[in-house]
Amino acid sequence: MGSDTLSERHLLVAERITAGLTSLQAATALGMAPRSVAAAVDDLQRALGVFTLRSLSFQLVAQGLVPRMPCPDPTPPRLSQLTQTVWAALHWDILDVDLTPVLATAIRVSRDHIQSVIDQLCQTHTTSLHGLIQVGLAHDVLSVEQSVTPPQSTAVRPSPAGTGAWDPAPAQRRVLALMASGRDGAACARAEATTTSTIAWRTDRCKDLAGVTTGRSLIHEALRGEVLLRPDLSDDRAPAGAERAVWRHLPLDVPDSRLPAAIATLTGLSVNAVNGHLHLLRTRHRTLESAVYAGWKLGVIRADTPVFPPDQQPSPPLPAPAPRPVLQTAAGPPMKLSKRQHTVLTLLTVGGMTLTEAAAHLKVRPASVRANERSCLRRAEAGTLRALTHRSLSLGLLDPLDAGDRDPGAVAGEVEAVWRCLPVDAPDDKLIARISRMTKLGEARVQECLDLLRASGLTDPQLIAAGWHRKLLAADPPAAAAGPVIPRQTLPARAHHPAGPRLDPLSLLPGAPPALDGDAPPWSSAAVSGQELDFVRVAPPVCRSFLARIPVDRWGPVIGLPEARAALLVTQAGPWPVRRSETARLNGPGTSVRLPGPNARTGPGDYWAVGPQAPLWDRRDLAWLLENSRQPMPALTDEAVR
């Protein structure tokens, strides 16, 4: 991972974090929403395989993503051996609440003494715990060659971000570790410096990913899926008899109120006896979630321990086959969905269920179904369930729907044209107007055609699946603007990148992108709108269609933004006011945009679709984007200024 793969937002957040600011302080300093900064921190931790701010700060500097702070004093400070040892251990990727106990055990010093050393360091250098990382590197107390993996300890630790059978965010992994160590919701909130409702949301999100409903089953699934690192087997003697039998059945995914009866049925013990053993487990381990972790440590609970009682299997995920492997097709980047997300996707699309019906089918809350739906929409970079259905069919994640008796049957040409436009990614309240512009039909006629299609009893996502089955729809969704659709190009992968990116991941160009050889552009790595350059932001379909109609010798630089699913057309700075239309908008004056390097190709950040050495766009060529977006796209440059 290099700095050229990070967006401007990620780089700005990374600099504030290594400077010692918290996420909330960074949001205030940058004038950004706290949720946006928290998401950027999660992205950075996931990319660097860590889950704490201390280790993130260390990795950002060690990998050269953030400049190393120069030493403020050439004379190294005089530190005691204890202070040096504590400071050198701050980069360990271990929960902040566990850091002091682990250090106390490792160097055999009281916890209070270690905490006083940490407090003194923070006070002396007027920074936070993770801010001490940069200072420690500047004073050579820390070395970039060190590993963030802590020494052998008994603390509960998540696996590195990006690993495990299911992939929760780093913040969610920390909550799992806190739960497994016996902390309740309030203690987790204090450790994370957040609210109990946030902790509850993260826990519910993990339950959805794991496909369980209780905290006990969640910790078991996290250990079984290696989302939490499995503890080493302890030499302590494991219990036997009735206590072992009760302990072994703790991961059962039944409500706590029904757990004693369920264990009694499976073990033959009385409910009173089971309640007695559960009380002892709670007393000894503080919570049953912590008792599950301790059961793994003693070998009482293993990977083959069942989660569901023999007479209670989970609800069938869907009336369609199991998910296929993730595909890489010309329709866009792959979608990686968890089992629960795929279940929700299928129920809401080809299943034709509402949120409430899907929640009842899965025996979960509607809010949980809605959260999974939003996650699928975000991963598909779609704004509507219709567009999500089309994208999923393109990637082979869903089976086309054979509508059977509900099939609309033979349809007129106008009805078929409207049917083909259903996957357009437009809000429902703007769908008729958008289809009207695409088909040149009146809005009243479009409504009639939609009524005829919906009279079959199929929902709009089901109509898209049925249209796919009838081969009315193909992998390319219809363009939002008038005019023919430019076919997406399947471009070769770059062998040097392990993720296999393409040269033009948004397929902005009608053909293979030109070579980006040449001199560096006459501007720096970042530009400010209204001063050096201006940027007109457009959607990929608009960019593709526009490039197909403007002569190649009039092309200007285009920066693809894969993460934002947008393109920036670069023009000379001018006194334009901020303008926005349905298809494009001009970035406001003072907006800073990070420019990719002269030879940048692709990656999770910016890339050049048309090289920086191309002449800047003529502002007249872009006028229709901002002023006449409702008119058909001009065929020639000269027509754009009429």
ABEGO torsion letter per residue (X at the ends): XBAAABBAAAAAAAAAAAAGBBAAAAAAAAGBBAAAAAAAAAAAAAAAGBABAAAAAAAAAAAGABBBBBBABABBBBBBAAAAAAAAAAABBBBAAAAAAAAAAAAGBBAAAAAAAAAAAAAAAGBBAAAAAAAAAAAGABBAABBABBBBBABBBBBBBGBEABBBBAAAAAAAAAAAAGBBAAAAAAAAGBBAAAAAAAAAAAAAAAGBABAAAAAAAAAAAGABBBBBBBABBBBBEAAAAAAAAAABBBBAAAAAAAAAAAAGBBAAAAAAAAAAAAAAAGBAAAAAAAAAAAGABBAABBABBAABBBBBABABBBBBBBBBBAAEBBBBBBAAAAAAAAAABAAGBBAAAAAAAAGBBAAAAAAAAAAAAAAAGBABAAAAAAAAAAAGABBBBBAEAABAEBBBAAAAAAAAAAABBBBAAAAAAAAAAAAGBBAAAAAAAAAAAAAAGBBAAAAAAAAAAAGABBABBBBABBEBBBBBBBBBBBAABAAGBBABAAGABABBBBBABEBBBABBABBBBGAABBBBBBBAAAAAAAAAABBAAABBBBBBBAAAGBBBBBBBBBABBBBBBAABBBBBBGBBBBBBBAABABEABBBBABBAABBBBBAAAAAAAAAAAABBBBABAAAAAX
